Amino acid sequence: MERFRYGEQEIRWLSGQDPILGRAIERHGRLQREVVPDLFTALARSIVSQQISDRAFRTVWGRIESRLGEVTPETVAAAEPETLRRCGISMRKAGYLQNGARAVLEEGLSAEALAGLSDSEAVDRLVALPGVGVWTAEMLLIFCLQRPDVVSFGDGAIRRGIRRLYGLESLTRKEFEVFRRRWSPYGTVASFYLWAVAHEAGSGEP
């Protein structure tokens, strides 16, 4: 199991730049975040998991693996859409999976192909795929490509973490950008701790 790579350099920098975030980092300690280095696997898992619980995702993903033998661009592209649907996904999701598989096989989409692009360029390339929105693309930047400076405004838990940490009742996009710039170039690690803060006991929903 591969985990997102970060260390004392990022922690020291963020703590020095933002003492309030630094106290959250100290409180939670080192966080381990699993990554999926293969872009198609990460993309397929993201598509399948959309709008279903973690438990349901594990069930459906297990069925797809059992039916296909291995979830690869080749096996997904060759499968009948109905075969994928019978694993517990909609025909729309089946189409999204097969479009992603064809992008890998026919257009050369891969983590390596995205490596030379900026974050915004990589997001643009990913959202061109049916079924991939900006939030999904940003999560792929973090949990597949291991980009170091991603803080997603579209992530409700991140916004909740910011509001809880700084005692804010609301958060505008302009205010969010101030925080994001403060944490750059290690925004991804800041995101990990914002998620942790958002899910602290007693945090509740705003």
Secondary structure, 3 states (H helix, E strand, C coil): CCECCCCHHHHHHHHHHCHHHHHHHHHHCCCCCECCCCHHHHHHHHHHHCCCCHHHHHHHHHHHHHHHCCCCHHHHHHCCHHHHHCCCCCHHHHHHHHHHHHHHHHHCCCHHHHCCCCHHHHHHHHHCCCCCCHHHHHHHHHHCCCCCCCCCCCCHHHHHHHHHHHCCCCCCHHHHHHHHHHHCCCHHHHHHHHHHHHCCCCCCCC
